[in-house]
Structures are given as C-alpha cells and as structure tokens.
Amino acid sequence: MDFLKFLKFSMIFFIGCLAGMFFNLYVYSELENPILNKFGIGSLDNKTVPYDLLDENQIEIYSDRVIIRIENASIGRYAATGSMIPVLNEGSNGIRIVPKSENDIHVGQIITFEENNLLIVHRVIEKGIDDNGVYFITKGDNNDLDDGKVRFEDIKYITIGVIW
C-alpha cells in the first residue's frame, strides 16, 4: 500500500515538473535562457551583473552591419594582464562612455580608473559613502583581492559593451 502511495506521489510530482518546464519554455521562448540556471546550477549567488545602460531601441541589426546608438562612446583596448579574464583581455574591443556623476556607476559595471598614472579596468563590487564621500570598491574578475576605495574623480570610463 505504501509503495502505491509513493508511486502516485512520484507520478504527480513528475507531471508537475514537466508542466512547469513546458510552461517556462512557452512563456520565455523569445529569451535566451541558459539551461544550467533552469536546474539551479551556475546561479548568480554572490555575483553581480552589469547595470543595463542600453535600451533595445538603441540597437539596429542589419544583414551587413550593427548600429548601436550611444552618445559620446569610444573604443577601449586592453592590456594582457589577465585580471579580467574571461570577460576582457588583449584583443577585446570595449565600448565605453565617460560617466557624468557617481549616479552613473553601479555595482556590477566594469570601469576604468587611474591609479599611479596607470589605467586599471576592473568591476565595481561595492558602492558606499564614507567621510570623504562616495567610493567604489573594484576587483578584477580573475583577482583574489580588491583594489580598495576608488573615488569618482579617478574614474575615466564605464565599459557598456564588449565585442570579441
């Protein structure tokens, strides 16, 4: 008798899972949806994703070209330091803009800042306020340690896209 209850419960559970998967596929059929995240694998537990600065209507795709309408954008080129692998490395082409204020910079974004006359490109992992004002903590995606506090006046660019 217990086996029949278990079998009945298992069948209902299995049918419910299948129905959920088909519903998910139907509702999100137009969106790319990584299969690993459907099963809770590779989730973004402690990671942040960049802030979305582009609207879909700013991107035009044709058979022979792609047009991205961004005011005052420039191309960023990167040194082979390895600190931002796998996102950026030598040969990556970044699309960048100059931030106008601290409000333009969000956790998850990749910024370029100047330190000791060097340009450093790392991801913002924290934004805060202390006695000296707003600060940003950055870290290379492939680094173990963060860079400490970075001030807005040292930030030169926000990377808003990467083309490999």
C-alpha contacts under 8 A as a table, 3 or more apart, distances in Angstrom:
res1	aa1	res2	aa2	distance
1	M	4	L	5.26
1	M	5	K	6.56
2	D	5	K	5.12
2	D	6	F	6.20
3	F	6	F	5.04
3	F	7	L	6.07
4	L	7	L	4.99
4	L	8	K	6.01
5	K	8	K	5.07
5	K	9	F	6.07
6	F	9	F	5.12
6	F	10	S	6.00
7	L	10	S	5.04
7	L	11	M	6.14
8	K	11	M	5.22
8	K	12	I	6.30
9	F	12	I	5.21
9	F	13	F	6.08
10	S	13	F	5.07
10	S	14	F	6.02
11	M	14	F	5.05
11	M	15	I	6.09
12	I	15	I	5.19
12	I	16	G	6.09
13	F	16	G	5.09
13	F	17	C	6.24
14	F	17	C	5.12
14	F	18	L	6.29
15	I	18	L	5.11
15	I	19	A	6.11
16	G	19	A	5.07
16	G	20	G	6.15
17	C	20	G	5.09
17	C	21	M	6.22
18	L	21	M	5.11
18	L	22	F	6.22
19	A	22	F	5.22
19	A	23	F	6.08
20	G	23	F	5.08
20	G	24	N	6.05
21	M	24	N	5.05
21	M	25	L	6.15
22	F	25	L	5.06
22	F	26	Y	6.12
23	F	26	Y	5.09
23	F	27	V	6.07
24	N	27	V	5.26
24	N	28	Y	5.90
24	N	29	S	7.87
25	L	28	Y	5.39
25	L	29	S	5.29
26	Y	29	S	5.27
28	Y	31	L	5.38
28	Y	32	E	7.91
28	Y	33	N	7.75
29	S	32	E	7.71
33	N	37	N	7.70
33	N	38	K	7.84
34	P	37	N	5.74
34	P	38	K	7.05
35	I	38	K	5.23
35	I	39	F	7.15
36	L	39	F	5.67
36	L	40	G	6.59
36	L	41	I	5.02
36	L	42	G	6.08
36	L	43	S	7.98
37	N	40	G	4.81
37	N	41	I	5.23
37	N	42	G	5.94
37	N	43	S	5.76
38	K	41	I	7.43
40	G	43	S	5.90
44	L	47	K	5.08
44	L	48	T	6.98
48	T	107	V	7.04
48	T	108	G	4.97
48	T	125	I	7.63
49	V	107	V	7.95
49	V	108	G	4.90
49	V	109	Q	7.27
50	P	106	H	7.63
50	P	107	V	7.05
50	P	108	G	4.19
50	P	109	Q	4.42
50	P	110	I	7.34
51	Y	106	H	6.26
51	Y	107	V	7.33
51	Y	108	G	6.35
51	Y	109	Q	6.03
52	D	55	D	7.93
53	L	160	I	6.86
54	L	58	Q	6.58
55	D	58	Q	5.54
55	D	59	I	7.56
56	E	59	I	5.66
57	N	60	E	7.30
58	Q	67	I	8.00
58	Q	68	I	5.69
58	Q	69	R	5.06
58	Q	70	I	7.34
59	I	66	V	7.28
59	I	67	I	5.80
59	I	68	I	4.58
59	I	69	R	6.45
60	E	66	V	5.76
60	E	67	I	5.01
60	E	68	I	6.38
61	I	65	R	6.38
61	I	66	V	4.60
61	I	67	I	6.43
62	Y	65	R	5.22
62	Y	66	V	5.97
70	I	73	A	5.89
72	N	97	I	6.36
72	N	98	V	7.67
73	A	95	I	6.54
73	A	96	R	5.54
73	A	97	I	4.89
73	A	98	V	7.76
74	S	95	I	5.88
74	S	96	R	5.43
74	S	97	I	6.48
75	I	93	N	6.52
75	I	94	G	5.50
75	I	95	I	4.95
75	I	96	R	6.16
76	G	93	N	5.96
76	G	94	G	4.57
76	G	95	I	6.04
76	G	96	R	6.39
76	G	159	T	7.96
77	R	90	E	7.21
77	R	91	G	7.14
77	R	92	S	6.59
77	R	93	N	5.76
77	R	94	G	6.45
78	Y	88	L	7.27
78	Y	89	N	5.92
78	Y	90	E	5.09
78	Y	91	G	6.97
78	Y	92	S	6.71
78	Y	93	N	7.78
79	A	89	N	6.49
79	A	90	E	5.15
80	A	89	N	5.38
80	A	90	E	4.67
81	T	84	M	7.79
81	T	89	N	7.15
82	G	85	I	5.32
82	G	88	L	7.94
82	G	89	N	6.27
82	G	142	N	6.99
83	S	122	H	7.73
83	S	140	G	4.91
83	S	141	D	6.23
83	S	142	N	4.85
83	S	143	N	5.74
84	M	87	V	5.73
84	M	88	L	5.14
84	M	89	N	6.59
84	M	121	V	7.77
84	M	122	H	6.79
84	M	140	G	5.15
84	M	141	D	4.87
84	M	142	N	5.42
84	M	143	N	7.80
85	I	88	L	5.35
85	I	89	N	6.05
85	I	141	D	6.68
85	I	142	N	5.86
86	P	89	N	7.35
86	P	141	D	7.94
86	P	142	N	7.79
87	V	141	D	7.96
88	L	92	S	5.77
88	L	162	V	7.84
89	N	92	S	5.66
91	G	164	W	7.29
92	S	162	V	6.82
92	S	163	I	6.30
92	S	164	W	5.12
93	N	162	V	5.65
93	N	163	I	5.13
93	N	164	W	6.17
94	G	159	T	6.28
94	G	160	I	7.51
94	G	161	G	5.75
94	G	162	V	4.43
94	G	163	I	6.30
95	I	159	T	5.74
95	I	160	I	5.69
95	I	161	G	4.96
95	I	162	V	6.05
95	I	163	I	7.92
96	R	157	Y	5.98
96	R	158	I	5.39
96	R	159	T	4.27
96	R	160	I	5.47
96	R	161	G	7.04
97	I	157	Y	5.40
97	I	158	I	5.44
97	I	159	T	6.65
97	I	160	I	7.20
98	V	156	K	6.06
98	V	157	Y	4.59
98	V	158	I	6.27
99	P	102	E	7.50
99	P	104	D	5.77
99	P	105	I	7.19
99	P	155	I	7.90
99	P	156	K	7.32
99	P	157	Y	6.20
99	P	158	I	6.50
100	K	104	D	6.63
101	S	104	D	5.58
101	S	105	I	7.60
101	S	152	F	7.55
102	E	105	I	5.58
102	E	134	V	7.33
102	E	152	F	6.20
103	N	106	H	7.39
105	I	109	Q	7.02
105	I	158	I	7.45
106	H	109	Q	5.87
106	H	124	V	7.04
106	H	127	K	7.30
107	V	123	R	7.77
107	V	124	V	4.98
107	V	125	I	5.32
107	V	126	E	5.72
107	V	127	K	6.48
108	G	123	R	6.02
108	G	124	V	5.33
108	G	125	I	6.02
109	Q	123	R	5.52
109	Q	124	V	5.58
109	Q	158	I	7.02
109	Q	159	T	7.10
109	Q	160	I	7.76
110	I	121	V	6.71
110	I	122	H	5.45
110	I	123	R	4.14
110	I	124	V	6.18
110	I	158	I	5.97
110	I	159	T	5.36
110	I	160	I	7.71
111	I	121	V	5.61
111	I	122	H	5.77
111	I	123	R	6.11
111	I	124	V	7.02
111	I	155	I	6.99
111	I	156	K	7.55
111	I	157	Y	5.60
111	I	158	I	4.42
111	I	159	T	5.83
112	T	119	L	6.26
112	T	120	I	5.42
112	T	121	V	4.38
112	T	122	H	6.68
112	T	155	I	5.91
112	T	156	K	5.56
112	T	157	Y	5.02
112	T	158	I	6.36
112	T	159	T	7.61
113	F	119	L	5.57
113	F	120	I	5.37
113	F	121	V	6.59
113	F	150	V	7.71
113	F	154	D	5.32
113	F	155	I	4.13
113	F	156	K	5.37
113	F	157	Y	7.11
114	E	117	N	6.05
114	E	118	L	5.43
114	E	119	L	4.59
114	E	120	I	6.17
114	E	154	D	5.34
114	E	155	I	6.48
114	E	156	K	7.15
115	E	118	L	5.28
115	E	119	L	6.50
115	E	120	I	7.14
115	E	154	D	7.40
121	V	140	G	7.49
122	H	138	T	5.78
122	H	139	K	5.31
122	H	140	G	4.66
122	H	141	D	7.18
123	R	138	T	5.25
123	R	139	K	5.47
123	R	140	G	6.00
123	R	141	D	6.85
124	V	127	K	7.43
124	V	136	F	6.40
124	V	137	I	5.79
124	V	138	T	4.33
124	V	139	K	6.65
125	I	136	F	7.57
125	I	137	I	5.72
125	I	138	T	5.43
125	I	139	K	6.74
126	E	136	F	5.73
126	E	137	I	5.00
126	E	138	T	7.04
127	K	134	V	7.29
127	K	135	Y	5.92
127	K	136	F	4.59
127	K	137	I	6.38
128	G	134	V	5.69
128	G	135	Y	5.41
128	G	136	F	6.41
129	I	132	N	7.53
129	I	133	G	5.22
129	I	134	V	4.36
129	I	135	Y	5.91
130	D	133	G	5.29
130	D	134	V	6.54
130	D	135	Y	7.38
134	V	151	R	6.79
134	V	152	F	7.38
135	Y	149	K	5.71
135	Y	150	V	5.54
135	Y	151	R	4.99
135	Y	152	F	6.94
136	F	148	G	7.97
136	F	149	K	5.49
136	F	150	V	5.03
136	F	151	R	6.42
136	F	152	F	7.86
137	I	146	D	6.82
137	I	147	D	6.49
137	I	148	G	5.46
137	I	149	K	4.99
137	I	150	V	6.13
138	T	146	D	5.71
138	T	147	D	5.49
138	T	148	G	6.81
138	T	149	K	7.48
138	T	150	V	7.38
139	K	143	N	6.56
139	K	144	D	7.95
139	K	145	L	6.64
139	K	146	D	4.32
139	K	147	D	5.69
140	G	143	N	4.94
140	G	144	D	7.94
140	G	146	D	7.27
143	N	146	D	7.41
147	D	150	V	7.76
150	V	154	D	6.84
150	V	155	I	7.66
151	R	154	D	5.60
151	R	155	I	6.94
152	F	155	I	5.22
153	E	156	K	7.91
159	T	162	V	7.59
